[in-house]
Amino acid sequence: MVASSDAEMRYIATDLAFPEGPVALECGDILVGEMAAGRITRIAPDGRKSVVAETGGGPNGLALGPDGKLYVCNNGGQSWGRENGRLIALGQSDRYSGGRIERIDLSSGAVEVLYDRSPGGPLRGPNDIVFDRFGGFWFTDMGKRRARDMDRGGVYYATPDGRSIREVVYPMIQPNGIALSPDETRLYVAETSTARVWAFDLKGPGEIEPTQLARREESQLLLGLPGYRHFDSMAVDAAGNVCVATLIGGLITVISPEGRLLEQVAMPDDQTTNICFGGPDHRTAYITLSGIGAIMARKWPRPGARLNFSESAQPDAGQRRA
């Protein structure tokens, strides 16, 4: 079931400070959040790096919006340590600056805070984000983990004009990755510490079937992994399979829309955190190996589903080198 990771695999960039949230641009560049450095970085196909913006905090999930700007889940900052020479996140930073959704102009690098709270209270640790075809976006708030306690998390829906944010699913246990099925009738959410992926049926923009909100049902569980594994972020391929970055073991776990475990692709880092698709035929998987600070490209057996507004990015305005 576990496939080797060395087939048609190459490193795109190294020496990154815990990269997260890769976004593949039509020009071939990759945008990534360097979570431990508090910045957004652009990586050219030849590996050259340039700084797009300094956000501070912990830039995590990224997505292009309908206005061509970059939307960022900023978790407010983590504390960091080393384990076997690899960087690991330890919990809420002493310099925690608050969770927020940010919007970045890719031409100027200007950063603005779009949301830092919902009707339910302050955002604690926004993690991952996906836009629907209507121009709104879903995002997870994982919360923050401290020495003796941790927040409960939730799923939110917001508009890119900064005027509307709603708490849709609450509570959840460390909700992390979030994705839409290709036909946008389903919303997938991965919980980290439970290693479960949940599937919610959608009835409209920002609306989950009401019967699925009161409590989680077995029918909503797409897949849960046995043993000691953690789920991180995810992407969906064109066939509707859910590809989930899997911590502790370093895998990409591929799950069918019916909830079958199709395969697990081994990666050279326990802290394998994100996957996105790009390239001319959309069959290149870009995978963040956050512990060793690298981004890898690997030919994928199926094309990825195209994200909404993935062609809307503004041109590079000559950002400075990292």
Phi, psi and omega in degrees: 000327180272121180265154179290153181260004189265359181285119176050048183247139177213153176273129178273318181206151176229182179059039175259151184266082182055073181291141178217162169060048183296142175232121180271121179270157181298332181284353180103349177285160176239132170261142181211148172268127172267096192295322182280352179249349180067044181211160174255131185236141174256133180242120178283163180303333179271006176094354178296140183246140174221145182276125177275314184199150173258112183260336192068183179062225182220086179295122190243262180285142180232149174203145173279138179258177182294342179268005180081003179267163182262129179255133191235129167274109180255118185275002175088350175118140179243160164266156190229152176213180179238139176222119184053038178080002183248145182286135177226147177276131185257339182146194184298134181286151172296339179254027179308127186251010178093142179283148180196160169258125182246156176235131185238130171279116186289340178280319184258340185081006181293135182246130174232146177274121182270315178218139170231006177202163174237176176303338179275355180132186182297146170289140186254310182207066178308139191237308186218158191212145174212136177270140171267174185290346179276352178098358173271169180225144172265143172211156176261146167243107184286341188080185180238149179249132179239183187299323186234005178200169177211155179282155165275148185251179181200177179241137187231158174229134184216164177253150186284358178272000178079010187256346186215124175220136181227139171276118187256316180235123179199138358268164170225165181260100180052058175297134188234268182292148178216140183202159177250146171294158182304327179268002177060030173265352182226144172245128179254137178226129177259132172263134186292296191286339176272347184053047178238144170247125180257147179241124179246132177280134182259141178247355179174179180301118179072015185237123175259145178310125187304327181294344182264002185265334186294318179198160178286136177246157180301326181294340179271350180280112178287311179195143170234137182272141172281169176074195185259096178221156173232142176264146176239229185274174189212166170217160181244137177271174186294338177275358179091003178287142181262122183251112189247124173294132189236118180279162179065087186118329177068082185220159158251115180267124183252123186239132178289162177298341178272356177094015177272140174283111184274314179192165171230124184259120185287140178238157184273032178204129176300330181266058174276113196247331186212157173217140170219166182244146178197201183088167184303323180255007179062026180249017173257125176265126174257123190234131179270125174255086195289324181298320180263001174071043185226159169238132182246147171246137181218134175296132183252146184291342180227149176291151175280154173292138180282132180281148174298138175067020182290346179257012188263004185295143176285157180290158176295136180249028175075051179298157181286154179291145176285000000 
